[in-house]
Amino acid sequence: MYSLFIDTHDKLVVIILYKDGKIIKKNIVESKNKHSEITMPILDKTLNEAKIDVNDLNEVIVVNGPGSFTGERIAVTIAKTLAYTLNIPIKVLDSLLILALNVKGSKKCVAIEDRNGAFIGVFDKDNSKLDKYKYLSKSDYLEYKDNNKVVVDVNIDYEMVYEYTKGINPLNPHEVKPLYVKGISALNDK
């Protein structure tokens, strides 16, 4: 079974191809705000390097954010299109959960930092969310970090992430949406 993993929530574009849960091809590229230009070519390159046709895919796994507003939409749009047109299952993970999966502890506080602040998620030892995700401005985040053990940099074990997805039910592609924690700036400015 071939599974395609797509993540564009942050500075990196991550495209991974699994066969029966084992990584057979992985391309991770720093985008420099060019996600819309490079994601499809990286996806194509990944499939070509593995000598796999897009029609051979059996499922898509997508990271829906939180993170870059445009980045979230790119991964979700590509994954939904593939799932719908190929009539294959789509599974959704969020970026904070992926970090938590790769951190040990009874209470895990993880963050994805950007230039204006950070997205925060708090999880228990079983990776269940303990509170709603939030976005903190830079000053609020620095204060939060002073009072909490926050993990930011995590080495992601993508095979372990895949293993976790076995317990996730697929969604109808039309139900998959980006996870906007900050809200849409244009609407907030009104």
WOURQUI-V120465 format. One record per pair of residues at least 24 apart in sequence whose C-alpha atoms are under 10 Angstrom apart, sorted by the first residue. I is the first residue (numbers start at 1). J is the second residue. Records with the same first field share a line. If there is no record, write none. Layout:
I=J / J
This chain:
1=56 / 57 / 58 / 59
2=52 / 54 / 56 / 57 / 58 / 59 / 60
3=56 / 57 / 58 / 59 / 60 / 61 / 88 / 89 / 90 / 162
4=43 / 46 / 47 / 54 / 57 / 58 / 59 / 60 / 61 / 62 / 79 / 82 / 90 / 162
5=43 / 59 / 60 / 61 / 62 / 63 / 75 / 79 / 90 / 91 / 92 / 158 / 161 / 162
6=39 / 43 / 60 / 61 / 62 / 63 / 64 / 74 / 75 / 76 / 78 / 79 / 92
7=39 / 61 / 62 / 63 / 64 / 65 / 71 / 72 / 74 / 75 / 76 / 79 / 93 / 94 / 95
8=35 / 36 / 39 / 62 / 63 / 64 / 65 / 67 / 68 / 69 / 70 / 71 / 72 / 73 / 74 / 75 / 76 / 95
9=35 / 62 / 63 / 64 / 65 / 66 / 67 / 68 / 69 / 70 / 71 / 72 / 73 / 74 / 75 / 76 / 94 / 95 / 112 / 178 / 179
10=35 / 65 / 66 / 67 / 68 / 69 / 70 / 71 / 72 / 95 / 112 / 113 / 114
11=35 / 67 / 68 / 71 / 114
12=39 / 71
13=38 / 39 / 42 / 43 / 71 / 75
14=39 / 42 / 43 / 63 / 75
15=39 / 40 / 42 / 43 / 44 / 45 / 46 / 47 / 62 / 75
16=42 / 43 / 46 / 47 / 61 / 158 / 159
17=43 / 46 / 47 / 50 / 52 / 57 / 60
18=50 / 57 / 59 / 158 / 159 / 162
19=57 / 58
20=162
21=158 / 159 / 160 / 161 / 162 / 163 / 165 / 166
22=158 / 159 / 160 / 162 / 163
23=158 / 159 / 162
24=49 / 50
25=49 / 50
26=50 / 158
33=68 / 70 / 71
34=70 / 71
35=70 / 71 / 72 / 74 / 75
36=70 / 71 / 73 / 74 / 75
39=71 / 74 / 75 / 78
40=74 / 75 / 78
43=78
54=82 / 86
55=82 / 85 / 86 / 87 / 88
56=86
57=82 / 83 / 86 / 87 / 88 / 89
58=83 / 86 / 87 / 88 / 89 / 90
59=83 / 86 / 87 / 88 / 89 / 90 / 91 / 170
60=88 / 89 / 90 / 91 / 92 / 170
61=89 / 90 / 91 / 92 / 93 / 162 / 165 / 170
62=90 / 91 / 92 / 93 / 94 / 95 / 176 / 178
63=91 / 92 / 93 / 94 / 95 / 96 / 97 / 98 / 178 / 179
64=92 / 93 / 94 / 95 / 176 / 177 / 178 / 179 / 180
65=92 / 93 / 94 / 95 / 96 / 97 / 119 / 177 / 178 / 179 / 180 / 181
66=94 / 95 / 96 / 112 / 118 / 119 / 120 / 133 / 134 / 135 / 178 / 179 / 180 / 181 / 182
67=94 / 95 / 96 / 112 / 113 / 114 / 118 / 119 / 178 / 179 / 180 / 181 / 182
68=114 / 180 / 182
69=178 / 179 / 180 / 181 / 182 / 183 / 184 / 185
70=178
71=178
72=177 / 178 / 179 / 180
73=177 / 178 / 179 / 180
74=178
75=178
76=173 / 176 / 177 / 178 / 179
77=173 / 176 / 177 / 178
79=173 / 176
80=171 / 172 / 173 / 174 / 175 / 176 / 177
81=173 / 174
82=173
83=171 / 172 / 173 / 174
84=172 / 173 / 174
85=173
87=172 / 173
88=170 / 172 / 173
89=169 / 170 / 171 / 172 / 173
90=168 / 169 / 170 / 171 / 172 / 173 / 176
91=165 / 166 / 167 / 168 / 169 / 170 / 171 / 172 / 173 / 176
92=165 / 168 / 169 / 170 / 171 / 173 / 176 / 177 / 178
93=161 / 164 / 165 / 168 / 179
94=178 / 179
95=119 / 121 / 179
96=120 / 121 / 122 / 123 / 129 / 133 / 152
97=121 / 122 / 123 / 127 / 128 / 129 / 161
98=127 / 154 / 156 / 157 / 158 / 160 / 161 / 164
99=127 / 151 / 152 / 153 / 154 / 155 / 156 / 157 / 161
100=124 / 125 / 126 / 127 / 128 / 129 / 151 / 154 / 156
101=125 / 126 / 127 / 128 / 154 / 156 / 157 / 160 / 161 / 164
102=127 / 154 / 155 / 156 / 157 / 158 / 160 / 161
103=127 / 151 / 153 / 154 / 155 / 156
107=149
108=148 / 149 / 150 / 151
109=145 / 148 / 149 / 150 / 151 / 152
110=149 / 150 / 151 / 152 / 153 / 154
111=135 / 141 / 145 / 150 / 151 / 152 / 153
112=150 / 151 / 152 / 153
113=137 / 138 / 141 / 152 / 153
114=138
116=141
117=141 / 142
118=142 / 152 / 182
119=181 / 182
120=144 / 150 / 151 / 152 / 181
121=150
122=150
132=181
133=179 / 180 / 181 / 182
134=180 / 181 / 182
135=180 / 181 / 182 / 183
136=182
